[in-house]
Amino acid sequence: MIKLYYSPGACSLSPHIALCESGLQFEIEKVDTKAKKTASGGDYLAINPNGYVPALQIADGKVITEGPAIVQWIADQAPQTHLAPPNGTWERTQLQQWLNFISTEIHKSYSPLFSADVPDAYKAMTKDKLFKRYAYVNDQLKGREFLVGNNFTVADGYLFTVTNWANFLKLDLSEYREVRAFSDRVNSRPKVLQALKAEGLVK
């Protein structure tokens, strides 16, 4: 059985959404990332030595870490869902490009904003960078519903996950109309709601 180790609302929501969309059979286990313990009392460091989520334990006992790698593995197990274009295609390269951009330019830009130890001046610089990245994404979304082609992909689930953090941090993304419309579209997907409900993020 596939098992996803997660923390509610963290970046592990991205592979959680991918799993729900894929139709694969899976289970989830919550992780206390501060104590490095799983909900069942296990040592999470024995699963992922880095101590952060997500981690995906697959059927043969192997563990995959790092969200972009996990979501592509999930997509490749359910090719009929079109969560990722086939390997070797131009569209797959575009997907990987987006996953890397979201990971390095958006996801990591949010990290300092959650830390009480980061000086306010540095947080202000980080927000400016983040807004510039959203301006780019906003332009790319004009005239299209999703990031790659005409189908919802794992890149969309990842962008939705990290963009959702703006709500917790009270970041004003109102000027990025395409981004907000995109988030609303993804939020309305039944499988996305399934993941959100399972993590206790919505009722």
N, C-alpha and C positions, 0 to 999 in steps of 0.2 A: 504493500500500500504506500502511495506517495504521501509524505507528510511535510507540511509547511510550518516552519517555526516563525512566529510573527509577534509583533507588538502592535496593539491597536493604533491605527492611523499613521504608523511609521511607513517607511518606504516598502516594507513587506506587503503593504496593501496592493502594490502593483502586481506581483506574482499571484496574490490571492484573487485579484480580478481575472487574471489570465487563466487560472485554474477553473474558476466558475464559468468563464466563457468557453473553455475548451471542452467541457463535458466529461473530463477525466474523473475517475474516482480518487478522492483524496481526503485526508483529514488534516486538521490544524491543531497546533499546540502553542499556547501563549508563552511568551518568554519575559521574565523580569530582567531587563537588560542591565539594571544596576547591580542586582544580586547575582546575575549570570546563572539563574536557575529557571528551569522549565516549570510549567504548571504542575507537572507530575512529580516534581522534586528532583529532576535530573540535573546534572552539571552541564550547563549549556556550552561551556568551553570545550567539553569533550566532543561536541557536535561541530561547533564553529570556534576555533581557537581565537579568532578576532573578537568574539563576544557580542557582535552586533547582528541584527536581523537584516535581510532574510537568510534562511538556510532551507534548502529543500532536500529531504532525504528520499531517494528514489527506491524503486522496488528491490534492487540488488544490494541495498545498504549503502551505496555511495551517497555522498553529500555534495551538493552544488551550492556555492556561495556566490554573492554578487548578483544584484537584481537583473542587469541586462543579460547575463549568461543564463540565469534561471528562466526568465520569460521566453527566451528563444528556444530553450530546451522544451518548455511546455508547448509552445506553438508547434514545434516539429513533431510532437507526439499526436497532434490532432490537425493534420494538414487540411482536412475538409472544412475547418472553421476559418481558414484564411487569416489567422492571427499573425502570421508572418508569411511573406512571399517565399517561394522556393529558394533554397540555397543556390548561389551561383548566378542569380538574376540581378539585373540593375536595381529592381525594386527592393531586393533583400539588402543590397548595399545602402540604399536610401534609408531603410529601416535601421540598419546598424549605425548609420550616420546620426540619425535622430536619437537613438538610445544613448550614444556617446555624448551628444550635445546636451541632452537633458541631464545626464549623470554629472558631467563636469561643469557645465555652465549654469544650470538651474538648481539641481539638487544640492550640490556642494555650496552654492551661494546662500542657501537657506540655513545651513548648519550653524554659522556664527550667530544668527539671529535668535536661536533657541538657547544660547549660553548666557548665563548671568555674569560670567567672568570676562566677556568680550567688551571692550570700551565702546561707549556710545558713538564716538567718532568713527571707529572702524565699522560699526553696524551701519552708519549712515552711508559710508562708501560702498558697503556690500549691497545695500538697498538700491543705490544708484546703478550698480552693475546689473542687478537683477531686473530692474525696470528696462534697461537697455536690451537685455536678452528677451524679455517679454515683447518689446516693440518688434523685434525681429520675428518672433513666433507669430505675432499678430499679423504681420505682413504676409507670412507664408501661408496662413490659414484663410486668407481672403479668397473667396470663390470656391472653397472646398470644405468638406465636413470633417475630414480626417487628415493626418499628417502624410500618409503614404497611400496613394491610390484612392479607390472608392470604398474600401473596407476598413472597419475598425481593426486596429492591430495592437500588439503589445506596446508599441510606442505611445499610442493614445492613452492606454491605461496608466503608463508611467507618468506622462505629462499631467494627466488628471490628478494622480496621487500627489505629486509634489506641489501642484498649483493649489490644491485643497489646503495646504498649509498656510496660505495667505489669509484664510479665514481665521485661523487660530492666532496668527500674529497681527491681525487687523491691518494688513497691508492693502492699500487702495489700488485695485487693478481696474477700476471703472473705465479708464480711458482706453483699455485694450478690449474693445468690443468683441472682436473675433475670438479672443481667448475666453472671454466670459461665456459667449454663445457655445463655444466648443465644450467647456466644462459643464454647462447645462445639458447639452446633448448626451455627454457621457454619463452624467449623473442619473439620467432618466432610463438608462439601459437596465433591464431586469436583472441581468447577471451582476452588474456593478452594484445594484442595490442589495443583492444577495450577499455580496462580500461585505458591504458596509454594515448590514444588519448583523452579520456573523461576528463582526468585530465590535459591536455595540456602539457604532458611530451614528446610526440612525435607528429609529424605532420601527 
